[in-house]
Amino acid sequence: MEQQLSFVLKLSLEEMALRRSVINLWSETDVLSSIEDLEFESLPEGRETLNGMVKEKISNLVIPEPLKKRMMIIVKPIGAELARWKTFHKNVVNWSHDGLGLNILKQLCWTPAGTVDYPKSAEKLLRLDALGVQTGYKLASLYCLVDYIPELWDKLPRSCKKRYLSKSPFVPSRVKLDVAWAYLLTGQESTLDSIVAESVSRDSSFQQLACEYSALSGNKGAAEYFFKKLSNAERNSFLVPLVNEIAIDRDTESRRRSGDFPIEKLSEVLCYFLSQMSPEQHMQALRTVPCELLGSFLDWPLQDLCLEMADLAWQFLTEQEYYFFIETISKNIEKTDHYFPDFLQKLYLNSPSEFKSFFVDYGAYQTCFFPKFFDTGDTQTIQIIFRNLEDFDKIRLVYGYNFFRLFDSLLLTEKRHLIKMCLEEALKSENHKILVEKSYMQFLAEAHAPDMWLRKRRWRQIFLAIDKILAKTRNKRAIIEEIVTESKKCCKRRK
């Protein structure tokens, strides 16, 4: 029986409570006030300062250390949610004259999974009458909040209404919802259908095109609104192709257009449309764009859904797509400057052996995964990777200049124990140890690095420690072999 995919996150109450706690810390007045003062959205220094403030708050909590550790891991993705919401609304809704300060940021609504709920946040701000009329109309139109749009339209100056009705609601591959709603509110839906018929070379209604364009821009609220307006026939005619296109867009940042939602929101849209599809349609999409679909679910907070989908997707990935998926994971870590150890460990453990082999190739020649593991002191992930590789792949991973350079950067730091740990996992025979030691000492001689005498000394200490471990292993084997031999002799004597 085929596995049924679910596109609903199943978080434990404890996990939801931890995420809510981190959200609450980000929402405290001192943090939100600092967001106003710092270039939080654009400058790394600003982000690091804010992340540090929240992490310090976590470190002061009187809770078990394992819970603190789990909270620390999600500080960055939750902070990034806040930054993306602010940047998007400042640029797209042209909010600058109304301000995006403390009072606005305090009103944001969050999902239990740890993301800002854009439509609910907009609705709350409109309900509180916290915005000007024009900004309010743009915001309500953007999310198709039909309980607010007519009243706000009525309050707009006549000149503003006239200006809206003189514009085209479409730009290339996108719909301008504030303009489209101006037509809808004045009973001109047929005009919109005519514009679609003239400007788009296919048989689509305005509702269908608005759904598609909203989806491709990352606007889940509007996409869902227009999707519900379609007939079953209209839905089925474009659902699978649309899902494929959204997944490809998420994988290709160059396809983003001015005014689009943050690219991570495409994953949220994708999740919604996949939830509207049948199991047969899921498999159809997986056969067509397996790598792109998996890559889309790397976005926070969908990692658990990525694991679920991967169980089905492995069979459809080619060797080249293994590499592309690994590269997508690497780029995601590099862009967000964080990763989720538990997710990576589960993905790696459940992957085919061919995928693990490609992971070794990537780890040996690229510099993303292991530097991040070493930087965070993530011994558990490192050990899981090594312990689930064939001996040949372990040697391939550590044998080469890339890994030597990585290890050498740790050699004079407090993290040099990680070098010994990796080599201990990789070098299971005297021959392997001699091969790698000879290679590393040659690299060292050619490196012309400072403190050469100290580096040589540290490397010798590490390989001496490996020698002792290998000697102990040989002694244990010898003892076991001796016991087995004696047991066999005893059995023969009894006979």
C-alpha positions in Angstrom: 0.0 0.0 0.0 1.4 3.4 -1.0 2.4 5.8 1.8 -0.1 8.6 2.2 1.6 12.0 2.4 0.3 14.5 5.0 1.0 18.2 4.7 0.1 19.1 8.3 2.9 19.5 10.8 2.4 17.2 13.8 4.3 18.9 16.6 4.3 17.8 20.2 2.8 20.1 22.8 6.3 20.4 24.3 7.7 21.5 20.9 4.9 24.0 20.3 5.5 25.4 23.8 9.2 25.8 23.2 8.5 27.7 19.9 6.0 29.9 21.6 8.5 30.7 24.3 11.1 31.8 21.8 8.5 33.9 19.9 7.6 35.6 23.2 11.3 36.4 23.8 11.5 38.0 20.4 8.4 39.9 21.1 9.6 41.5 24.3 9.8 45.3 24.3 13.6 45.7 24.5 14.1 43.3 21.5 11.5 45.0 19.4 12.8 48.4 20.2 16.3 47.3 19.2 14.8 46.1 15.9 13.8 49.7 15.2 17.3 51.0 16.0 19.3 48.4 14.1 19.5 47.4 10.5 18.1 44.1 11.5 16.8 43.0 8.1 19.8 43.8 5.9 23.0 43.9 8.0 24.5 40.7 9.5 25.8 42.7 12.5 22.2 43.8 13.3 20.9 40.3 13.1 23.7 38.9 15.3 23.1 41.5 17.9 19.4 40.7 18.1 20.0 36.9 18.0 22.5 37.4 20.9 19.9 39.3 22.9 17.4 36.5 22.6 19.9 33.8 23.3 21.1 35.6 26.4 17.5 35.6 27.6 17.2 31.8 27.0 20.5 31.2 28.9 19.0 33.0 31.9 15.9 30.8 32.0 15.6 28.3 34.9 14.8 25.3 32.7 16.7 22.0 31.9 19.7 22.5 29.7 18.4 20.1 26.9 15.3 22.4 26.5 17.6 25.5 26.4 19.6 23.8 23.6 16.5 23.1 21.6 15.4 26.7 22.0 18.8 28.1 21.0 18.5 26.2 17.7 15.3 28.0 16.7 16.3 31.5 17.6 17.6 32.4 14.2 14.7 31.0 12.1 12.1 32.7 14.2 14.1 36.0 14.1 14.4 35.7 10.3 10.6 35.4 10.1 10.2 38.7 11.9 12.8 40.4 9.6 11.2 39.0 6.4 7.7 40.2 7.4 9.0 43.7 8.2 11.1 44.0 5.0 8.3 42.8 2.8 5.6 45.1 4.1 7.9 48.1 4.2 8.7 47.6 0.5 5.5 46.2 -1.0 2.7 47.9 1.0 4.8 51.2 1.1 4.3 51.4 4.8 7.0 53.9 5.6 4.7 56.8 6.2 2.6 54.9 8.7 5.7 53.4 10.4 6.6 49.8 11.2 7.6 50.4 14.8 7.1 48.8 18.1 3.3 49.1 18.2 2.9 47.4 14.9 5.4 44.6 15.5 3.7 43.7 18.8 0.5 42.9 17.0 2.0 40.2 14.8 0.1 36.8 14.9 2.2 33.7 14.9 1.4 30.1 14.0 2.0 27.2 16.5 4.8 26.1 14.1 6.8 29.3 14.6 6.0 31.5 11.5 4.3 34.8 11.2 0.7 34.4 10.0 0.6 37.2 7.4 -3.2 37.3 6.7 -4.1 37.1 10.4 -1.6 39.8 11.3 -3.0 42.0 8.6 -6.5 41.3 9.8 -5.6 42.2 13.4 -4.0 45.5 12.4 -7.1 46.4 10.3 -9.4 45.5 13.2 -7.4 47.7 15.6 -7.6 50.5 13.0 -3.8 50.9 13.3 -3.3 52.0 9.7 -4.1 54.8 7.3 -7.0 54.2 4.8 -4.8 53.8 1.7 -2.3 51.5 3.5 -5.2 49.6 5.0 -6.9 49.1 1.6 -3.6 47.8 0.0 -3.1 45.4 2.9 -6.7 44.1 2.9 -6.6 43.7 -0.9 -3.2 41.9 -0.8 -4.7 39.2 1.5 -8.2 39.2 0.0 -9.7 40.1 3.4 -13.3 40.6 2.1 -14.7 41.7 5.4 -12.6 44.9 5.3 -12.0 45.7 1.6 -15.4 47.3 0.7 -15.5 49.6 3.7 -11.9 50.7 3.0 -12.7 51.2 -0.7 -15.6 53.5 0.2 -13.3 55.6 2.4 -10.7 56.1 -0.4 -10.6 59.6 -2.0 -12.3 59.8 -5.4 -9.0 60.6 -7.1 -7.4 57.5 -5.6 -10.3 55.3 -6.9 -10.1 56.9 -10.3 -6.3 56.2 -10.4 -6.9 52.5 -9.5 -9.5 52.0 -12.3 -7.2 53.5 -14.9 -4.5 50.9 -14.3 -4.1 47.4 -15.6 -4.4 44.8 -12.9 -1.7 42.7 -14.5 2.1 42.9 -14.8 4.1 40.1 -16.4 3.1 36.9 -14.6 1.7 38.7 -11.6 -1.6 40.3 -10.5 -1.9 43.7 -8.7 -4.5 42.8 -6.2 -5.3 46.4 -5.1 -6.1 47.2 -8.7 -8.0 44.0 -9.3 -10.2 44.5 -6.3 -11.0 48.0 -7.6 -12.5 46.4 -10.7 -14.3 43.7 -8.6 -15.8 46.3 -6.2 -17.2 48.3 -9.1 -18.8 45.3 -10.8 -16.3 44.9 -13.6 -15.3 41.3 -13.3 -16.2 40.8 -16.9 -13.7 43.5 -17.8 -11.1 41.5 -15.9 -12.0 38.3 -17.9 -11.7 40.3 -21.1 -8.2 41.6 -20.1 -7.2 38.0 -19.4 -8.5 36.8 -22.7 -6.7 39.5 -24.6 -3.3 39.3 -22.7 -3.0 35.6 -22.0 -2.8 33.0 -24.8 -4.9 30.4 -23.1 -8.5 29.8 -21.9 -8.4 31.1 -18.3 -10.8 33.1 -16.2 -9.6 36.0 -14.1 -10.1 33.9 -10.9 -7.9 31.1 -12.2 -5.2 33.4 -13.4 -5.3 35.4 -10.1 -5.0 32.1 -8.2 -2.0 31.1 -10.2 -0.2 34.4 -10.1 -0.8 34.8 -6.4 0.6 31.3 -5.8 3.7 32.0 -7.8 4.3 35.3 -5.9 4.1 33.4 -2.6 0.8 34.9 -1.5 -0.9 31.9 0.2 -3.9 34.0 1.5 -4.9 35.3 -2.0 -4.1 32.0 -3.7 -6.3 30.1 -1.3 -9.1 32.7 -1.7 -9.2 32.5 -5.5 -8.7 28.7 -5.5 -11.9 28.3 -3.5 -13.7 30.3 -6.1 -12.8 27.8 -8.9 -14.9 24.9 -10.1 -13.6 21.4 -9.7 -12.8 21.2 -13.4 -10.7 24.4 -13.2 -8.9 23.2 -10.2 -8.0 19.8 -11.7 -6.9 21.3 -15.0 -3.9 23.2 -13.5 -3.2 21.9 -10.0 -0.3 19.5 -10.8 1.4 21.9 -13.3 1.0 24.7 -10.9 2.6 22.7 -8.0 5.5 21.8 -10.4 6.0 25.4 -11.3 5.9 26.6 -7.7 8.6 24.0 -6.8 10.8 25.1 -9.7 10.4 28.8 -8.7 11.4 28.0 -5.1 14.5 26.4 -6.5 15.3 29.3 -8.8 15.7 32.6 -7.1 16.3 34.4 -10.4 12.6 33.8 -11.3 11.5 36.1 -8.5 9.9 39.5 -9.4 9.5 42.8 -7.8 6.7 42.8 -5.2 6.9 39.0 -4.6 6.6 37.7 -1.1 9.8 36.3 0.6 10.8 33.2 -1.4 10.4 31.0 1.7 6.6 31.7 1.4 6.5 29.6 -1.8 7.0 26.5 0.4 3.9 27.5 2.4 1.9 27.9 -0.8 3.2 24.6 -2.1 2.2 22.9 1.1 -1.4 24.2 0.8 -1.8 23.1 -2.8 -0.3 19.7 -2.2 -2.9 19.2 0.6 -5.6 19.7 -2.1 -4.2 17.0 -4.3 -5.0 13.2 -4.4 -2.3 10.6 -3.6 -2.0 9.9 -7.4 -1.4 13.6 -8.1 1.3 13.6 -5.3 3.1 10.8 -7.1 2.8 12.5 -10.4 4.4 15.7 -9.0 7.1 13.6 -7.3 8.0 11.9 -10.5 8.3 15.2 -12.4 10.2 17.4 -9.9 11.4 15.3 -6.9 14.5 17.3 -6.2 12.7 20.7 -6.4 9.9 19.5 -4.1 12.3 18.1 -1.5 14.3 21.4 -1.6 11.2 23.4 -1.0 10.5 21.6 2.3 13.9 22.6 3.7 12.4 25.9 4.7 11.5 26.5 8.3 9.4 25.0 9.8 8.7 22.3 7.2 11.7 20.0 7.8 9.5 17.2 9.3 7.5 17.2 6.1 10.7 17.0 4.1 11.6 13.8 5.9 8.2 12.4 5.2 8.4 13.3 1.5 11.9 12.0 1.2 10.8 8.5 2.0 8.8 8.5 -1.2 11.0 10.7 -3.3 14.3 8.7 -3.0 13.1 6.2 -5.7 12.6 9.0 -8.2 15.9 10.9 -7.7 18.7 10.3 -10.3 22.4 10.4 -9.2 22.7 13.9 -10.6 19.6 14.9 -8.5 21.3 13.4 -5.4 24.1 15.9 -5.9 21.7 18.8 -6.6 19.7 18.1 -3.5 22.8 18.0 -1.3 23.9 21.3 -2.9 20.4 22.7 -2.1 20.8 21.7 1.5 24.3 23.3 1.6 23.1 26.6 0.1 20.2 26.7 2.5 22.6 26.3 5.4 24.9 29.0 4.0 22.1 31.4 3.3 20.3 31.1 6.7 23.5 30.6 8.7 21.9 27.8 10.7 20.8 24.2 10.4 18.7 21.7 12.4 20.9 18.8 13.6 18.0 16.4 14.3 16.6 16.9 10.8 20.0 16.4 9.1 20.7 13.3 11.1 17.3 11.7 10.3 17.6 12.6 6.6 21.1 11.1 6.4 20.2 7.9 8.3 17.2 7.2 6.2 18.9 8.0 2.9 20.0 5.3 0.3 23.7 4.3 0.4 24.2 6.1 -3.0 23.1 9.4 -1.4 25.5 8.9 1.4 28.3 8.3 -1.1 27.4 11.6 -2.9 27.4 13.3 0.5 31.0 12.2 1.0 31.9 13.5 -2.4 30.4 16.9 -1.6 31.8 17.0 1.9 35.3 16.2 0.6 35.4 18.9 -2.1 33.0 21.6 -0.8 33.2 23.6 2.4 29.8 24.0 4.0 28.6 21.0 6.1 31.6 20.1 8.2 32.8 23.7 8.9 29.3 24.3 10.3 29.4 21.1 12.3 32.8 22.0 13.8 31.8 25.6 14.5 28.8 24.5 16.6 30.7 21.5 18.2 28.0 19.2 16.8 29.7 15.9 17.7 26.5 13.9 17.4 25.9 14.7 13.7 29.6 14.1 12.9 29.6 10.7 14.5 26.3 9.7 12.9 27.8 10.5 9.4 31.0 8.6 10.0 29.4 5.6 11.6 27.0 5.1 8.7 29.6 5.1 6.0 31.6 2.3 4.4 35.3 2.2 5.5 36.3 3.2 2.0 34.0 6.3 2.1 35.4 7.3 5.5 38.9 7.4 4.1 37.7 9.3 1.0 36.1 11.9 3.2 39.2 12.7 5.3 41.9 11.9 2.7 42.5 15.2 0.9 43.6 18.8 1.2 40.1 20.1 1.9 39.7 18.1 5.1 43.3 18.7 6.1 42.8 22.5 5.8 39.6 22.2 7.8 41.3 20.2 10.6 44.4 22.4 10.5 42.2 25.5 11.2 41.1 23.7 14.5 44.6 22.5 15.4 45.5 25.5 17.6 42.0 26.0 19.1 40.0 24.4 21.9 38.1 22.4 19.3 41.1 20.2 18.3 39.5 17.2 20.0 37.1 17.1 17.1 40.1 16.3 14.8 40.9 13.3 16.9 37.3 12.2 17.0 36.9 12.3 13.2 40.2 10.5 12.5 39.3 7.9 15.2 36.0 7.2 13.4 37.7 7.1 10.0 41.0 5.2 10.5 40.2 1.6 11.3 43.5 0.1 10.3 47.2 0.8 10.5 47.4 1.1 6.7 44.7 3.7 6.6 46.4 5.6 9.4 49.8 5.6 7.7 48.2 6.7 4.4 46.4 9.7 5.9 49.3 10.7 8.2 51.7 10.7 5.3 49.4 12.8 3.3 48.7 15.3 6.1 52.3 15.8 7.0 53.1 16.5 3.3 50.2 19.1 3.2 51.6 20.6 6.4 55.1 20.9 4.9 53.8 22.7 1.9 51.4 25.0 3.8 54.0 27.5 5.2 51.7 28.2 8.1 52.7 30.2 11.2 53.7 28.3 14.4 54.9 25.4 12.3 56.7 23.7 15.1 53.5 23.8 17.3 51.4 22.4 14.4 53.8 19.5 13.8 53.8 18.7 17.5 49.9 18.8 17.7 49.6 16.6 14.6 52.1 14.1 16.0 50.1 14.0 19.3 46.9 13.3 17.4 48.4 10.4 15.3 50.1 9.0 18.4 46.7 8.9 20.1 45.3 7.1 17.0 48.2 4.6 17.2 47.3 3.8 20.8 43.6 3.3 19.9 44.5 1.0 17.0 46.8 -0.9 19.3 44.1 -1.4 21.9 41.7 -2.6 19.1 44.4 -5.1 18.0 44.8 -6.4 21.5 41.1 -6.8 22.0 40.9 -8.8 18.7 43.8 -10.9 19.8 42.2 -11.7 23.1 38.8 -12.5 21.5 40.6 -14.8 18.9 42.4 -16.5 21.7 39.2 -17.1 23.6 37.5 -18.5 20.5 40.4 -20.8 19.8 40.4 -22.1 23.4 36.7 -22.6 23.2 37.0 -24.7 20.0 39.8 -26.8 21.7 37.6 -27.5 24.7 34.7 -28.5 22.4 37.0 -31.0 20.6 38.3 -32.5 23.9 34.7 -33.1 25.1 33.9 -34.9 22.0 
